[in-house]
Amino acid sequence: MQPIRNRNPLPIQATVNNRRNRGRLRTTDLTAKQNNLSGEVLDLSATGMRVRFLGKTEFKQDELIGMTLAWDTVSLPVRGKIVWVRAAGRKDVQIGVHFEELNDSESAAIRKLAMLAGDAAMGK
């Protein structure tokens, strides 16, 4: 039996209605940067991510965006569509992004980055 790499999964209830065909991992110190904005990636999968931005932002559902994922010395440009936008507190916002137009090597790079950042969340 192989050890579980990310022992900090999302709660069971949150994953029951998970429409992703691949799992998602909570991450630590992973950022998503777009222009002058920098947000905290809360969880990441091979097909998308959830990002929290502090302060006022102007994201709109169905908007196509380009971002750079950054963790430690690794940076990875990604493209995606904002599938939802939600208030997170009085001034903050969370967005759900579905990655678009990924080739096999980009998908593999995202999976590897998710595992690295997920292991960091575990303190490994």
Buried (B, 14 or more C-beta within 10 A) or exposed (E): EEEEEBEBBBEEEEEEEEEEEEBBBBBBEBBBBBEEBBBBBBBBBBBBBBBBBBEEBEBEEEBEBEBEBBBEEEEBEBBBBBEEBEEEEEEBBBBBBBBEEBEEEBBEBBBEBBBBBBBBBBEE
